[in-house]
Amino acid sequence: MSTPGLSRLGSRPAEDVHGYSSPVKRVAGWLRPAWVEVDLAAVTANVAHICEVVAPSVVCAVVKADGYGHGAVPVARAAVAGGAGHLGVALAEEGHELRQAGVDVPVIVLSEPAPEAMRLVVEDKLTPTIYTERGLAALLGAVAAQDRAAAVPLHLKVDTGMHRVGASPAYVLELARAVVANPVLALEGLYTHLAVADDPADPYTQEQLASFDGVIGALAAGGTRPFLLHAANSAGALVHPGSRYQMVRPGIAIYGLAPASSMRGHPSVRPLRPALSFKAEVSYAKEVAAGEGLSYGLRYRLSASSVIATVPVGYADGAPRRLSEVGGQVLIGGHRRPIAGSVTMDQILVDCGPGAGVKAGDEVVLIGRQGDEEVTAWEWAERLGTIAYEVTCALSPRLPRIYT
Ligand SMILES: Cc1ncc(COP(=O)(O)O)c(C=O)c1O
């Protein structure tokens, strides 16, 4: 197998240190043939597509949680190359990682940083979200301690009905007055977050947007108009034109995944290309006799003798233990094959069928394409009763990320 142009986060170029063929073994220090492959050109293309759909609104690419498991820094660079003018993170530490890597576009921290984090926010020129008096006081304390020449930009967040974080519509007006009155601060943005945008038929999105518009109107009546108004996540950006305002904040879509499996056929979602593949190699293969049970609990029984492949990934890598019980399959030799018996911590067994010509070293695709077949993160999610977001975020740091 040859995978051109591989590089590692950080990054040493791929080198053939062991004389093996797999991309992982070609990178010094990674001896287990199991890895996550991220197609950065897909991220760039996805962001460019979103930019086109939402223009003239600008794009803030959300790269929190290590870029939804894809690797925040490489994804951030790929997103900026695709046209993202801003990046969004959940934590000050995530913003710090981007700054340390030299990423210098505006980075918005999408929840109010804890008071202890405000110093880092100001030092790293991250853009904080504020929705409490305590947060505002902590930010002012951090600004005072650092003697900044220019006013520090911030975004106020208003809760229009998701009830996770954000000030009430009435209280955000008070916060806005306090910010505008303080010359060391600049009210750059005002935003909200949508709870059900991934169900395009749900009228609640319109109710949230009406509440947001009410706040914008009340601010404008007092002479204040933050120039970045934003509300849309991926679902909003792609299917609710009325939620786009000046900026949209797509996360899942930049990774090429639909916000909901029911949205996969939507014309603005269809062009997205999944960026992530989860791959490994068969570490061991053998014939096991009819009647034998496989893996812990021996619950998977062979009705005929079969070739069983061992693959060196398990639940410590983010393949949930239940995946076999819910019909999870992998691709080997271009064919779907069932995961046989419980997923264990470090390994799974795959039933390749009687007489299958599968051998150690063969490529295994757990998520991604092989030949004409594809297993998607949404397929895992639907089997497991979750969402694709959780699937990619759960792929553990133990799996090296390889960028193509
Ligand atoms: C405030 C905020 N904006 C945008 C996003 C991106 O959402 P999505 O990945 O659904 O596009 C998130 C993610 O949860 C978020 O919390």
The ligand as an ORCA input file, in Angstrom:
! r2SCAN-3c Opt
* xyz 0 1
  C     -21.123     27.859     20.216
  C     -20.904     26.877     19.132
  N     -20.882     27.297     17.859
  C     -20.700     26.446     16.826
  C     -20.529     25.096     17.037
  C     -20.351     24.183     15.860
  O     -21.439     23.292     15.767
  P     -21.546     22.233     14.569
  O     -20.395     21.294     14.781
  O     -22.856     21.581     14.761
  O     -21.413     22.984     13.322
  C     -20.554     24.613     18.344
  C     -20.406     23.180     18.583
  O     -20.975     22.571     19.424
  C     -20.743     25.516     19.415
  O     -20.785     25.103     20.679
*
